[in-house]
């Protein structure tokens, strides 16, 4: 039996609130939050812009991320469906 767990931190589905499945692995809500914080920090360091307080920069970043998405659906495995 295959056990769904986060490919980044190794937490199992029952240990997280949300587990997002991709083509080759999974990522949990905790790792998504951590990755988001890293992106904010790196963007501020590289660009000198705090995207948490600059709405225009955040919007441009969101638009760029949408364009970069691969053309496949990501399934969400939620804690209620264990």
C-alpha positions in Angstrom: 0.0 0.0 0.0 1.3 3.4 -1.0 1.6 5.9 1.9 1.1 9.5 0.9 3.6 11.8 2.5 5.3 15.1 1.9 8.3 14.8 -0.5 10.1 17.6 1.3 9.7 17.0 5.1 8.4 13.4 5.1 5.3 14.1 7.2 2.5 11.7 6.5 -1.0 12.7 5.3 -2.4 12.2 8.8 0.1 14.7 10.3 -0.7 17.7 8.1 -3.8 19.7 7.2 -3.3 19.6 3.5 -1.2 17.5 1.2 -0.9 18.6 -2.4 -0.1 15.9 -5.0 2.0 16.6 -8.1 3.2 14.4 -10.9 6.2 13.1 -9.0 5.5 13.8 -5.3 3.6 15.7 -2.6 4.0 18.8 -0.6 2.3 19.6 2.7 0.8 22.9 3.8 3.7 23.5 6.3 6.3 23.2 3.5 4.3 25.5 1.2 4.3 28.1 4.0 8.0 27.7 4.5 8.7 27.9 0.7 6.5 31.1 0.5 8.6 32.7 3.3 11.8 31.8 1.4 10.5 33.3 -1.8 9.5 36.5 0.0 12.9 36.7 1.7 14.9 36.0 -1.5 12.8 38.5 -3.5 13.5 41.2 -0.9 17.2 40.4 -0.9 17.5 40.3 -4.7 15.1 43.0 -5.7 15.0 45.2 -2.6 11.2 45.0 -2.5 9.1 43.6 0.3 6.3 41.8 -1.6 4.4 41.4 1.7 3.7 45.2 1.7 4.0 46.0 -2.1 0.7 44.9 -3.7 1.8 45.7 -7.2 5.0 43.5 -6.9 2.9 40.7 -5.3 0.4 40.9 -8.2 3.2 40.8 -10.8 4.7 37.8 -9.0 1.4 36.0 -8.9 0.8 36.6 -12.7 4.3 35.3 -13.5 3.6 32.2 -11.4 0.4 31.6 -13.2 2.1 31.8 -16.6 4.8 29.4 -15.4 2.4 26.7 -14.3 2.6 23.4 -16.2 -0.5 22.4 -18.0 -1.6 19.7 -15.7 -4.0 19.6 -12.7 -2.7 19.4 -9.2 -4.9 17.2 -6.9 -5.3 18.2 -3.3 -5.5 15.5 -0.7 -7.2 17.0 2.3 -7.0 15.7 5.9 -10.8 14.8 5.8 -10.3 12.3 3.0 -7.9 9.9 4.9 
